[in-house]
Amino acid sequence: MRARDVMDTRVVTVSPDASVKRAAAILAEQELTVLPVVDGDRLVGVVGESDLLRGRICRDARALMHPDWPVAACPPPPAAVGAVMTRDVLVRGQNADVAELAELMLDHGVRMIPIVRAERQLIGVVTRRALLRLIARGDAAVARDIRRHLRMCGSHRVWDVSVVDGMVTLAAEDTDEMERHVAGVVAGAIPGVVGVRVTSMTS
C-alpha cells in the first residue's frame, strides 16, 4: 500500500506569517496535534502542540508576592508561527510504502508525515490516525475488497477469501506459483490487510 492510497489531501495548513495564537486556535478547533506550514503550496515546516506551548504558559503571577518563592517574569514569546515552527521535517512522496511511514512515525515520535512532490509542494499528509483507521477496518469489508480486486485484475479462479483481524488467507484449486504470487500482491495492497497467506487446494 502506498502513501497515495491513505493520505488526506484536504490538509489544514498555516502560513509562517500567521500568529501563534491563530495556529493554536486551529489545532484546538480542528482537534489536530500538528499543522503543516506552507509558503504558497511549498512546505517550509510544521508546527505542533509543543512548539506552540513552549515558553507561552507563564507561572502564576501571585508567586511574585512571596519573597521565599521568586519567579522570573515571562519574556515575551515569539508572535509568528515561522519563529517557533520545526523546519527539519520528515517528508515522503506519494509512492512511499505505508509500512515505511508507520516505522518512521514510531522511530521519530511524529504523528504526521507530509507527502510532497518536487520542490516540496505539499499534496497531502499521512497521520497516525489514518493508519489506525486501516487497522480498525472491518474484516468483512477487507474481504469484499479483495474479491473485487481479484476479479478486476482478470483472475478467473474462484478464490476462497478469509480475513481474521486483518490477516488474509487465500485459497483456490489447482493454482500455479504465478497465480498465487499475483493474488498475494493484490490482497496485500488492500487497506486493512496486515498479512497474506496464499495456498492451493487440489481438486
C-alpha positions as CSV (number, residue, x, y, z in Angstrom):
1,M,0.0,0.0,0.0
2,R,1.3,3.4,-0.9
3,A,1.0,6.8,0.7
4,R,-1.4,8.0,-2.1
5,D,-3.8,5.3,-1.0
6,V,-4.2,6.6,2.5
7,M,-3.1,10.2,2.5
8,D,-5.5,13.1,3.3
9,T,-5.5,15.6,0.5
10,R,-7.8,18.1,2.3
11,V,-5.0,19.4,4.5
12,V,-5.4,22.2,7.1
13,T,-2.3,24.4,6.8
14,V,-1.0,27.6,8.2
15,S,1.5,30.2,6.8
16,P,4.7,31.2,8.6
17,D,3.4,34.7,9.0
18,A,0.3,33.5,10.9
19,S,0.1,34.3,14.6
20,V,0.9,31.6,17.1
21,K,-2.5,32.3,18.7
22,R,-4.2,31.6,15.3
23,A,-2.3,28.3,14.9
24,A,-3.2,27.3,18.5
25,A,-6.9,28.1,17.7
26,I,-6.8,25.9,14.6
27,L,-5.3,23.0,16.5
28,A,-7.9,23.3,19.2
29,E,-10.9,23.8,16.9
30,Q,-9.9,21.0,14.4
31,E,-8.7,18.6,17.1
32,L,-5.3,18.3,15.5
33,T,-1.9,17.9,17.0
34,V,0.3,19.4,14.2
35,L,-0.1,21.6,11.2
36,P,2.0,21.8,8.0
37,V,3.4,25.3,7.5
38,V,3.3,26.4,3.8
39,D,4.5,29.3,1.9
40,G,2.1,29.3,-1.1
41,D,2.0,25.5,-1.6
42,R,5.6,24.8,-0.6
43,L,6.2,23.1,2.7
44,V,8.5,25.1,4.9
45,G,7.9,23.4,8.2
46,V,5.4,22.0,10.7
47,V,4.1,23.5,13.9
48,G,2.8,21.3,16.7
49,E,1.4,21.5,20.2
50,S,4.8,21.5,21.8
51,D,6.1,24.3,19.5
52,L,3.1,26.5,20.5
53,L,3.2,25.7,24.2
54,R,6.9,26.3,24.7
55,G,7.5,29.5,26.8
56,R,3.9,30.6,26.4
57,I,2.4,29.5,29.8
58,C,3.6,31.8,32.5
59,R,3.9,30.9,36.1
60,D,1.2,32.1,38.4
61,A,1.9,35.8,38.9
62,R,0.8,35.5,42.5
63,A,4.0,33.7,43.3
64,L,5.8,37.1,42.8
65,M,4.2,38.2,46.1
66,H,6.1,35.7,48.1
67,P,9.8,36.5,48.7
68,D,10.6,32.9,49.5
69,W,9.3,31.8,46.1
70,P,10.8,34.1,43.5
71,V,9.6,33.6,40.0
72,A,11.2,35.3,37.0
73,A,8.8,37.3,34.8
74,C,7.9,35.7,31.4
75,P,9.8,37.1,28.5
76,P,7.6,38.0,25.5
77,P,7.3,34.9,23.3
78,P,7.6,34.9,19.5
79,A,4.3,36.1,17.9
80,A,4.6,34.3,14.5
81,V,4.5,30.7,13.5
82,G,7.7,31.0,11.5
83,A,9.6,31.7,14.6
84,V,8.5,28.6,16.5
85,M,7.9,26.0,13.8
86,T,10.1,22.9,13.2
87,R,11.9,23.3,9.9
88,D,13.6,19.9,9.8
89,V,10.7,17.8,8.6
90,L,10.4,14.2,7.5
91,V,8.7,14.1,4.1
92,R,8.0,11.4,1.6
93,G,6.5,11.1,-1.9
94,Q,3.1,9.7,-2.8
95,N,4.6,6.3,-3.8
96,A,6.2,5.8,-0.4
97,D,5.3,2.4,1.3
98,V,2.8,2.9,4.1
99,A,4.8,0.4,6.2
100,E,7.8,2.7,5.9
101,L,5.7,5.7,7.0
102,A,4.5,3.8,10.1
103,E,8.0,2.9,11.0
104,L,9.2,6.5,10.6
105,M,6.4,7.8,12.8
106,L,7.2,5.3,15.6
107,D,11.0,5.7,15.3
108,H,10.9,9.5,15.2
109,G,7.9,10.1,17.5
110,V,6.0,12.1,14.9
111,R,2.2,12.0,14.3
112,M,2.2,13.1,10.7
113,I,4.3,12.8,7.6
114,P,3.7,15.4,4.9
115,I,3.5,14.0,1.3
116,V,5.2,16.2,-1.2
117,R,6.0,16.5,-4.9
118,A,9.2,18.1,-6.3
119,E,10.2,21.4,-4.8
120,R,8.4,20.3,-1.6
121,Q,5.0,21.0,-3.0
122,L,2.6,19.7,-0.3
123,I,-0.1,17.4,-1.8
124,G,-1.3,15.6,1.3
125,V,-0.4,14.1,4.7
126,V,-0.4,10.7,6.3
127,T,-1.3,10.7,10.0
128,R,-1.2,8.1,12.8
129,R,-5.0,8.3,12.9
130,A,-5.2,7.3,9.2
131,L,-3.0,4.3,9.9
132,L,-5.2,3.4,12.9
133,R,-8.2,3.5,10.7
134,L,-6.6,0.9,8.5
135,I,-6.0,-1.4,11.4
136,A,-9.6,-0.9,12.7
137,R,-11.2,-1.7,9.3
138,G,-13.7,-4.5,9.4
139,D,-12.6,-7.9,8.1
140,A,-15.8,-8.3,6.0
141,A,-15.1,-5.0,4.2
142,V,-11.5,-6.1,3.6
143,A,-12.6,-9.5,2.2
144,R,-15.1,-7.8,-0.2
145,D,-12.4,-5.5,-1.5
146,I,-10.0,-8.4,-2.1
147,R,-12.6,-10.4,-4.0
148,R,-13.4,-7.3,-6.1
149,H,-9.8,-6.5,-6.9
150,L,-9.0,-10.2,-7.8
151,R,-11.9,-10.0,-10.4
152,M,-10.6,-6.6,-11.6
153,C,-7.1,-8.0,-12.3
154,G,-8.6,-10.7,-14.5
155,S,-8.3,-13.7,-12.2
156,H,-10.5,-16.5,-13.4
157,R,-10.1,-18.5,-10.3
158,V,-12.7,-18.7,-7.6
159,W,-10.7,-17.7,-4.6
160,D,-11.7,-18.6,-1.1
161,V,-11.0,-15.4,0.9
162,S,-10.8,-15.5,4.7
163,V,-9.8,-12.5,6.8
164,V,-9.3,-12.6,10.6
165,D,-8.0,-9.4,12.4
166,G,-6.6,-8.2,9.1
167,M,-4.7,-11.5,8.4
168,V,-5.8,-12.8,5.0
169,T,-5.8,-16.4,3.8
170,L,-6.4,-17.1,0.1
171,A,-7.1,-20.5,-1.4
172,A,-8.1,-21.8,-4.8
173,E,-7.9,-25.1,-6.7
174,D,-5.0,-26.0,-8.9
175,T,-3.2,-22.7,-8.9
176,D,0.3,-22.3,-10.1
177,E,3.1,-20.2,-8.5
178,M,2.5,-17.1,-10.6
179,E,-1.3,-17.1,-9.8
180,R,-0.6,-17.3,-6.1
181,H,2.0,-14.6,-6.3
182,V,-0.4,-12.2,-8.2
183,A,-3.2,-12.9,-5.7
184,G,-1.0,-12.2,-2.8
185,V,0.2,-8.9,-4.3
186,V,-3.4,-7.9,-5.0
187,A,-4.6,-8.8,-1.5
188,G,-1.6,-7.1,0.2
189,A,-2.4,-3.8,-1.4
190,I,-5.9,-3.6,0.2
191,P,-6.4,-1.2,3.1
192,G,-6.7,-3.0,6.4
193,V,-4.6,-6.1,5.4
194,V,-1.7,-6.9,7.8
195,G,-0.5,-10.1,6.2
196,V,-1.4,-12.6,3.4
197,R,-1.1,-16.4,3.2
198,V,-1.8,-18.0,-0.2
199,T,-2.5,-21.7,-0.6
200,S,-3.5,-24.0,-3.4
201,M,-6.2,-26.6,-3.0
202,T,-6.1,-29.7,-5.1
203,S,-9.3,-30.7,-6.9
